[in-house]
Amino acid sequence: MLACRIAVLPHAIDVAPTRGLHRVLGRALALLALASFGILLSRILEMNGGVWGTLWQDMRLTLTVTHFGHVWWWRALAVAWAFWAWSSRRRGAWSTCVLAIAVAVIALTRSETGHPADHGDFTLAVWIDWLHILAAGTWVGSLFGMTLAVFPSLLREGKHSIESAAAMFQRLSTLSGIALAVLVAGGIFNATRQLGNFEALWTSRYGIILNVKLALVLVMIAIGAHNRYVKLPRLLACAGKPTPQPLAWRWLLPERAYVSSLRDAGQILRSCARAVLIESLLGIAVIGATGALIHAMPPADVPPIYTTPARM
């Protein structure tokens, strides 16, 4: 959501899309707080064998003794809430940046308590996993921001918003491309480190879940490419802006395919909104697959099975 506010919406804008996005961001922070306490609760129940009767005593021990508890204290939830409230009163860029830093710290605590931290704190694996989380959040979060707050406002305005819609959609496409590059690089590093060997992709539960996640991401990439090279040029043409395209893509789709009129503007805008909505729903499925991966043991961490030699 913050990526959408910082990199997609114009900084000078103070209209319905910004106000709607700020409200949605508050709901996202509420979900983040609930998830943080949910993770804490699940870890406690995993460590005490699922005993609810000693939950409060075990929570105190978890937060004061364990590595997970020490890292969990660094979840800057209070800071994030404070600067979200501050930015709702005074829409300064610095408060949004501090809020983004707080959310980045929360993401780092997730990497520090997951599989990447099994071999130590602040290792290369932890930092790459952190970048992977930030890239995924930037990509999927900006899609949710557009779907839940920005596109509904633009669609209500209709043709009058086509110029600003084209500019926002172009920035969204650029942001998604950058986030995708970081996401793929981090994903390849994590996969090679946690799978151990190529065969684990289809011989382990972890690998099968990873395959499902990759399939979903590939579908999202295909939709994003169609948005970038088909829908965006048509939207730019409606707004009377140039539509630069790679040479190979011009051969596949001639420039006349992008010629549109303002009569088509509403239809094209609705088509863009539907595509981003589909990507957002696929993003939910990717998040679900990621959650399953977090709670599955990577094949590289499975201890070898030792067998005793048979007696003669």
Protein Blocks (a to p, Z undefined) as FASTA:
>chain_A
ZZmmmmmpcfkbccfklmmmmmmmmmmmmmmmmmmmmmmmmmmmmmnoopaklmmmmmmm
mmmmmmmlmmmmmpckkmmmmmmmmmmmmccfklmmmmmmmmmmmmmmmmmmmmklmnog
hifklmmmmmmmmmmmmmmmmmmmmmmmmmmmmmmnmmmlmmmmmmmmmmmmmmmmmmmm
mmmmmmmmmmmmmnopaklmmmcfklmmmmmmmmmmmmmmmmmmmmmmmmmmmmmmmnop
acdddfklmmmmcfklmgccfklmmmmmmmmmmmmmmmmmmmmmmmmmmmmmmmpccfkl
pccdddddddZZ
